Amino acid sequence: MCLLFFQLIKPKSVNSFKLILISVRDEYMNRPATSASCWSDNQIIGAQDMEPGREGGTWLAINPITGKLGILLNILTVKSDINPNALGRGKIVTEFINCHDTGNYLKSLVDCSSNYNGFTLVAIDLKSDPSVAYVNNYNQPSVVNLNPGIHGFGNARNPLEPWRKVNYGLDKFRDIVTEIKSTDRKQELIDRLFHMVSDDTKLPDDERLRRQAYDWPDKYLKQLNSLFVEIPNKEYGSRTWSIILVDGQGNGDFIERTRVPPIQFSENQIKSDWKETRLSFQLSS
Protein backbone atom coordinates (compact mmCIF):
# COMPACT_ATOMS: atom_id res chain seq x y z
CA MET A 1 0.00 0.00 0.00
CA CYS A 2 1.50 3.29 -1.06
CA LEU A 3 2.15 6.41 0.98
CA LEU A 4 2.79 10.06 0.21
CA PHE A 5 3.92 12.83 2.54
CA PHE A 6 4.85 16.32 1.43
CA GLN A 7 5.24 19.93 2.46
CA LEU A 8 4.49 22.54 -0.20
CA ILE A 9 5.00 26.20 0.75
CA LYS A 10 6.09 29.52 -0.72
CA PRO A 11 9.77 29.59 0.28
CA LYS A 12 10.99 32.41 2.51
CA SER A 13 14.44 32.47 0.90
CA VAL A 14 16.44 30.85 -1.89
CA ASN A 15 17.97 28.51 0.72
CA SER A 16 14.66 27.21 2.00
CA PHE A 17 12.52 24.47 0.48
CA LYS A 18 9.47 25.03 -1.67
CA LEU A 19 8.79 21.28 -1.73
CA ILE A 20 9.82 18.39 0.48
CA LEU A 21 8.20 15.13 -0.63
CA ILE A 22 8.61 11.44 0.05
CA SER A 23 6.66 8.64 -1.62
CA VAL A 24 6.49 4.94 -0.79
CA ARG A 25 5.53 2.42 -3.45
CA ASP A 26 4.36 -0.94 -2.10
CA GLU A 27 4.04 -3.50 -4.88
CA TYR A 28 4.47 -7.13 -5.84
CA MET A 29 8.17 -7.75 -6.18
CA ASN A 30 7.90 -9.46 -9.57
CA ARG A 31 6.08 -6.57 -11.27
CA PRO A 32 8.55 -5.17 -13.82
CA ALA A 33 9.47 -1.51 -13.61
CA THR A 34 12.37 0.78 -14.47
CA SER A 35 14.38 2.82 -12.01
CA ALA A 36 13.96 6.60 -12.02
CA SER A 37 15.45 8.28 -15.07
CA CYS A 38 15.08 11.27 -17.37
CA TRP A 39 12.82 10.02 -20.15
CA SER A 40 14.35 10.27 -23.59
CA ASP A 41 11.50 12.12 -25.31
CA ASN A 42 11.59 15.12 -22.95
CA GLN A 43 12.75 16.15 -19.50
CA ILE A 44 10.23 14.18 -17.47
CA ILE A 45 11.81 12.45 -14.48
CA GLY A 46 10.31 9.33 -12.93
CA ALA A 47 10.23 5.56 -12.94
CA GLN A 48 8.01 3.59 -15.32
CA ASP A 49 5.80 0.55 -14.99
CA MET A 50 6.72 -2.21 -17.45
CA GLU A 51 3.85 -4.59 -16.70
CA PRO A 52 2.57 -5.99 -20.03
CA GLY A 53 -0.33 -3.83 -21.13
CA ARG A 54 0.69 -1.06 -18.71
CA GLU A 55 4.08 -0.16 -20.17
CA GLY A 56 5.11 3.45 -19.73
CA GLY A 57 2.69 4.24 -16.95
CA THR A 58 3.99 5.70 -13.72
CA TRP A 59 2.98 6.35 -10.14
CA LEU A 60 5.13 9.47 -9.72
CA ALA A 61 6.82 11.85 -12.17
CA ILE A 62 7.78 15.49 -12.54
CA ASN A 63 8.03 17.70 -15.62
CA PRO A 64 10.44 20.57 -14.88
CA ILE A 65 9.31 22.45 -17.99
CA THR A 66 5.65 22.70 -16.94
CA GLY A 67 6.51 22.65 -13.24
CA LYS A 68 3.93 19.94 -12.64
CA LEU A 69 4.36 16.91 -10.40
CA GLY A 70 1.84 14.06 -10.29
CA ILE A 71 1.50 11.23 -7.80
CA LEU A 72 -1.00 8.40 -8.25
CA LEU A 73 -2.23 6.27 -5.36
CA ASN A 74 -4.56 3.35 -5.96
CA ILE A 75 -7.56 2.83 -3.72
CA LEU A 76 -7.31 -0.55 -2.01
CA THR A 77 -10.13 -2.66 -3.44
CA VAL A 78 -11.12 -6.28 -2.89
CA LYS A 79 -10.52 -8.45 -5.94
CA SER A 80 -14.20 -8.99 -6.68
CA ASP A 81 -14.70 -5.22 -7.14
CA ILE A 82 -11.82 -4.68 -9.57
CA ASN A 83 -12.83 -4.10 -13.18
CA PRO A 84 -10.37 -6.04 -15.37
CA ASN A 85 -11.39 -3.97 -18.40
CA ALA A 86 -10.73 -0.58 -16.82
CA LEU A 87 -8.20 1.78 -18.37
CA GLY A 88 -4.67 1.70 -16.99
CA ARG A 89 -4.21 4.40 -14.34
CA GLY A 90 -0.48 4.96 -14.90
CA LYS A 91 -1.04 7.26 -17.87
CA ILE A 92 -2.94 9.75 -15.70
CA VAL A 93 0.27 11.09 -14.21
CA THR A 94 1.97 11.75 -17.54
CA GLU A 95 -1.18 13.36 -18.95
CA PHE A 96 -1.32 15.73 -16.00
CA ILE A 97 2.33 16.78 -15.92
CA ASN A 98 2.25 17.50 -19.67
CA CYS A 99 -0.97 19.52 -19.61
CA HIS A 100 -1.06 23.30 -20.01
CA ASP A 101 -3.97 24.03 -17.69
CA THR A 102 -4.19 22.19 -14.38
CA GLY A 103 -7.81 23.14 -13.69
CA ASN A 104 -9.12 22.04 -17.08
CA TYR A 105 -7.22 18.76 -16.96
CA LEU A 106 -8.46 17.84 -13.49
CA LYS A 107 -12.04 18.67 -14.46
CA SER A 108 -11.75 16.45 -17.53
CA LEU A 109 -10.32 13.68 -15.33
CA VAL A 110 -13.34 13.93 -13.04
CA ASP A 111 -15.63 13.53 -16.07
CA CYS A 112 -13.94 10.28 -17.17
CA SER A 113 -12.93 8.96 -13.74
CA SER A 114 -15.39 6.04 -13.88
CA ASN A 115 -13.27 4.53 -16.66
CA TYR A 116 -10.60 3.64 -14.10
CA ASN A 117 -10.38 1.46 -11.04
CA GLY A 118 -10.05 3.38 -7.79
CA PHE A 119 -7.40 6.10 -7.60
CA THR A 120 -6.35 9.35 -5.98
CA LEU A 121 -4.29 11.69 -8.14
CA VAL A 122 -2.34 14.33 -6.22
CA ALA A 123 -1.56 17.19 -8.61
CA ILE A 124 1.15 19.67 -7.60
CA ASP A 125 2.02 22.82 -9.56
CA LEU A 126 5.43 24.21 -8.59
CA LYS A 127 5.33 27.42 -10.58
CA SER A 128 5.77 30.76 -8.75
CA ASP A 129 2.86 30.39 -6.32
CA PRO A 130 2.76 26.63 -5.64
CA SER A 131 -0.61 24.93 -5.57
CA VAL A 132 -1.94 21.43 -4.96
CA ALA A 133 -5.21 19.62 -5.63
CA TYR A 134 -6.41 16.05 -5.83
CA VAL A 135 -9.02 13.96 -7.59
CA ASN A 136 -10.39 10.83 -5.92
CA ASN A 137 -12.85 8.68 -7.86
CA TYR A 138 -14.29 6.49 -5.11
CA ASN A 139 -17.65 8.10 -4.41
CA GLN A 140 -18.53 11.47 -5.93
CA PRO A 141 -15.45 12.56 -7.87
CA SER A 142 -14.51 16.22 -7.72
CA VAL A 143 -11.46 18.46 -7.75
CA VAL A 144 -10.36 19.19 -4.17
CA ASN A 145 -8.01 22.15 -3.78
CA LEU A 146 -5.68 22.11 -0.78
CA ASN A 147 -3.96 24.94 1.03
CA PRO A 148 -0.16 24.98 0.95
CA GLY A 149 1.29 23.17 3.93
CA ILE A 150 1.89 19.60 5.09
CA HIS A 151 -0.22 16.75 3.71
CA GLY A 152 -0.34 12.96 3.76
CA PHE A 153 -2.08 10.41 1.54
CA GLY A 154 -2.49 6.65 1.39
CA ASN A 155 -4.81 4.12 -0.21
CA ALA A 156 -7.97 4.97 1.73
CA ARG A 157 -11.26 5.41 -0.07
CA ASN A 158 -11.55 8.93 1.27
CA PRO A 159 -8.33 10.96 1.66
CA LEU A 160 -10.05 12.99 4.38
CA GLU A 161 -10.40 9.80 6.43
CA PRO A 162 -6.88 8.34 6.20
CA TRP A 163 -5.67 5.09 7.66
CA ARG A 164 -3.90 5.08 11.00
CA LYS A 165 -0.49 4.58 9.34
CA VAL A 166 -0.89 7.79 7.34
CA ASN A 167 -1.51 9.84 10.48
CA TYR A 168 1.39 8.07 12.20
CA GLY A 169 3.72 8.87 9.32
CA LEU A 170 2.43 12.43 9.01
CA ASP A 171 3.40 13.16 12.62
CA LYS A 172 6.93 11.88 11.97
CA PHE A 173 7.19 13.81 8.71
CA ARG A 174 5.99 17.02 10.35
CA ASP A 175 8.66 16.75 13.04
CA ILE A 176 11.39 16.36 10.41
CA VAL A 177 10.39 19.22 8.10
CA THR A 178 9.67 21.54 11.03
CA GLU A 179 13.23 21.03 12.26
CA ILE A 180 15.06 21.05 8.91
CA LYS A 181 14.19 24.07 6.81
CA SER A 182 17.44 24.98 5.06
CA THR A 183 19.13 23.43 2.06
CA ASP A 184 22.34 23.54 4.11
CA ARG A 185 21.05 20.40 5.84
CA LYS A 186 19.81 18.69 2.69
CA GLN A 187 21.63 15.38 3.17
CA GLU A 188 20.47 15.14 6.77
CA LEU A 189 16.92 15.71 5.57
CA ILE A 190 17.25 12.95 2.96
CA ASP A 191 18.68 10.50 5.49
CA ARG A 192 15.96 11.17 8.02
CA LEU A 193 13.16 10.82 5.47
CA PHE A 194 14.48 7.46 4.29
CA HIS A 195 14.85 6.36 7.90
CA MET A 196 11.24 7.39 8.57
CA VAL A 197 9.79 5.17 5.86
CA SER A 198 11.88 2.20 7.02
CA ASP A 199 9.87 2.16 10.27
CA ASP A 200 8.23 -1.28 10.53
CA THR A 201 6.30 -0.58 13.74
CA LYS A 202 3.02 -2.53 13.61
CA LEU A 203 0.25 -0.14 14.57
CA PRO A 204 -2.94 -1.00 16.49
CA ASP A 205 -5.79 -2.51 14.51
CA ASP A 206 -7.22 -0.09 11.95
CA GLU A 207 -10.91 -0.59 11.27
CA ARG A 208 -10.87 1.51 8.09
CA LEU A 209 -8.06 -0.59 6.65
CA ARG A 210 -9.83 -3.77 7.70
CA ARG A 211 -13.08 -2.73 5.99
CA GLN A 212 -11.28 -2.06 2.71
CA ALA A 213 -9.22 -5.26 2.80
CA TYR A 214 -11.72 -7.71 4.24
CA ASP A 215 -10.51 -10.40 1.83
CA TRP A 216 -6.97 -10.22 3.29
CA PRO A 217 -6.08 -12.64 6.12
CA ASP A 218 -5.50 -11.07 9.54
CA LYS A 219 -1.78 -11.84 9.48
CA TYR A 220 -1.42 -9.84 6.26
CA LEU A 221 -3.49 -6.94 7.58
CA LYS A 222 -1.10 -6.62 10.52
CA GLN A 223 1.84 -6.48 8.15
CA LEU A 224 0.10 -3.86 6.01
CA ASN A 225 -0.45 -1.67 9.05
CA SER A 226 3.03 -0.12 9.16
CA LEU A 227 5.03 2.39 7.13
CA PHE A 228 7.45 -0.29 5.94
CA VAL A 229 5.62 -3.33 4.59
CA GLU A 230 6.96 -6.84 4.05
CA ILE A 231 4.67 -9.79 3.29
CA PRO A 232 7.06 -12.53 2.15
CA ASN A 233 4.33 -15.12 1.54
CA LYS A 234 2.74 -12.81 -1.03
CA GLU A 235 6.11 -11.56 -2.36
CA TYR A 236 4.75 -8.09 -1.69
CA GLY A 237 6.00 -5.07 0.19
CA SER A 238 7.77 -1.73 0.19
CA ARG A 239 9.69 -1.67 -3.03
CA THR A 240 10.54 1.92 -3.99
CA TRP A 241 11.10 5.11 -2.01
CA SER A 242 11.24 8.47 -3.81
CA ILE A 243 12.22 11.88 -2.45
CA ILE A 244 11.73 15.13 -4.37
CA LEU A 245 13.17 18.39 -3.06
CA VAL A 246 12.82 21.83 -4.66
CA ASP A 247 14.40 24.98 -3.23
CA GLY A 248 13.56 28.66 -3.51
CA GLN A 249 15.56 29.03 -6.73
CA GLY A 250 13.81 26.15 -8.48
CA ASN A 251 16.72 23.74 -8.08
CA GLY A 252 15.42 20.21 -7.71
CA ASP A 253 16.61 16.79 -6.59
CA PHE A 254 14.97 13.45 -7.32
CA ILE A 255 16.38 10.68 -5.12
CA GLU A 256 15.09 7.13 -5.47
CA ARG A 257 15.92 3.97 -3.56
CA THR A 258 14.46 0.82 -5.05
CA ARG A 259 14.90 -2.92 -4.61
CA VAL A 260 16.88 -4.71 -7.29
CA PRO A 261 17.08 -8.43 -8.17
CA PRO A 262 17.80 -10.94 -6.92
CA ILE A 263 15.05 -10.66 -4.33
CA GLN A 264 14.89 -13.49 -1.78
CA PHE A 265 11.87 -14.49 0.28
CA SER A 266 12.04 -16.25 3.61
CA GLU A 267 9.23 -16.95 6.05
CA ASN A 268 9.61 -13.60 7.82
CA GLN A 269 11.64 -11.34 5.55
CA ILE A 270 12.23 -10.07 2.04
CA LYS A 271 15.93 -9.61 1.30
CA SER A 272 17.46 -7.61 -1.53
CA ASP A 273 19.94 -4.89 -2.32
CA TRP A 274 18.67 -1.35 -2.77
CA LYS A 275 19.77 0.82 -5.68
CA GLU A 276 19.98 4.59 -5.22
CA THR A 277 19.47 6.97 -8.13
CA ARG A 278 20.01 10.72 -7.87
CA LEU A 279 18.89 13.15 -10.55
CA SER A 280 18.99 16.95 -10.53
CA PHE A 281 16.71 19.33 -12.41
CA GLN A 282 15.89 23.02 -12.73
CA LEU A 283 12.34 24.28 -12.96
CA SER A 284 11.71 26.44 -16.01
CA SER A 285 11.03 30.04 -15.11
Phi, psi and omega in degrees: 000132189271158181225152177214128174228136178204155169240124179236117182217165170278116187295145180278340180205171179292341181261010174252168186265132169280320182224132167233120186220138170225136181237142175242127174252114171262132187200164172294136188292338183267003179283121186289140178202156175270162169283167178300140179202170172270116186293143191294331186280342176196200187263016178298138177241129177170172172270168181224139174288137178240019176298131179309128183089348180235015185302136176090351175286165180210160177258345182200129177199156179231142175245102182297338181288313179276342183077016183257142180230127181239140177228128182250128175238127177286152172270124180300125185224139177294152188303323184292342181261001180275130178272110182292345181260006180292156177293150175293134185279340187296339179282344182300319182298311183293326176297317181294311187290344177263355184284161180266333184231110183300312183300314181295319180296313183296323176296319179293327177293320176302316184297330183249015188295337180287351178282353185242154165292171191304135179206159163234122173258123173261121188245113182248132175246117187263008177296177198326304176258101186297146179218159180213142176213167174217157173236127178236129188256021184289309189245278177242092186302140177200167174271122180250115178272136181248151173284149172304150182147209184254132183219155177222144180222155174216214184253023179290157177296321181240114181301338179281352177233070187288162174291162181304320183294330178292314178296321178298312179292324181296322177298317179294317180298316181299319179299319183293309186285338175289326181278320185252109184241348186250146177293347177296340181246031186301313183294323176298319178300313180300313182298318182289326177293316178296323177295322180302313185280356174271003180290116182256023177302125178276119185276162177302158184309136183245111185293326179294317176298316182297320181294325181282332186241044185292348177267005175266138176298154182305320183295329177283323178299321178297321180287331176290336191272051176208164179293317178259122187248132170220120175233084186303323183294337177258359184052048187225145175165191180295122189240326182219134173244135180228131175243135172234127179236136176225130182263184185291348176260002181085009175283133184234152175230135174241113181241124181237137167239124184221149178291144177231148178297154001280143178250127185249142183239123172248186183296327187238002188206151170250124183245135177193164167279158176244133178258132177254132177238132178236127179229140178250152178210166177230124178294139176291141180279000000 
